[in-house]
Amino acid sequence: MFDITHYFDWENVPAVVGDVSETHFSGFYLDVDDNTWNKAKPVTILELFRVAEELNKNDFEATFGVIGKDLPPLPEWTGTFGDIGELPPLSKPS
């Protein structure tokens, strides 16, 4: 499960953060050189919230395209909760 809750423009690189369970989250950013999504490390997620421009879904799609259509589909989220750290869950935007 990966439910996108936040969309970002990270210096012209598309990135997303979302819930992977009821208590944990993760993120992906697009490697523009090989057009593949990379799983974001916790420090990368913090950087997204600190320095990247947060976009709503419509602005993200207007800027970068639709995930799974214009952009490659996101990979299936795999991993253990230990590799995303003991970070608090994000709340869904209202």
N, C-alpha and C positions, 0 to 999 in steps of 0.2 A: 504494500500500500504506500502510495506517495500522493498526498493531497496538497496541491500548491496553495499556499496562503499568502506569499509575497513574491512580487516580480521586480527585477532590478535591471538597470543599465549600469554596468560596472565598467566604466571607461570604454564604452562601445562594445562590451561583451555582455550577451544575455545571461542572466542568472536567475535562479528561482530557489525559494526556500519553502518547505512544506512539512506537514505532519507525516510521520511514518508510523505512529501509533497514537494512542490517546495521551501519552506522556512524553514522547520524544519527537524530535524533528531533525531534518537533514537538509541538504541543498545540493544543487548542481549548477555548474557554469559551463558554457560552451567553449571548447578549444577551437578558436576560429581557424587555426592552421589546418587541422584535420577534420573539422566539422563533427566533433564528437563531444558528448556531455561528459564532464568529469565530476566525480563526487567531491563536494566541498568538505574541507577539513573544518573543525570547529573554529579555528582562527580565521578562516576565510569567511565563514558565516558572520562572525563578528565584524569583519571588515566591510562586508556588504551593508550591514546596518549602519556602520559609521561613515563610510565614504561614498558608497554607490547611490545612485538616484533611484529611489523606489518609484515604481510605476504601477498604475492600475492595469488590469488585464488588457483592456482595449488599447491603451497607450503602448504597452509592451508589444502587442501584436501588430500595431501600426508601425512601430519602429523596427522590429526584428522579424515579424512573421508569426504564423501559427505553429505551435509545437506539434510535431507529427505530420505537418503538411509542408510548410515552408522551411521549418527547422526540423532536424531529426527528432524522432520520438525520444522521450526520456527513457533511460534504461530502467529495468526493474530495480527497485531499491533492494539491495542485499547487504547484509552485514549484521553485526551484533550491536546491541545498544552500547556496549563498551567502547566501540570505535567512534561513536559520536559524542562521547563524553557525558558527564552527569550534569547536563544543562537543563534549566527549567523549560517546560513546554511553551510554545508561542501561543498567544490567543489568536483566534480567527478574527480577521478584520470585520468590523460591523458594517 
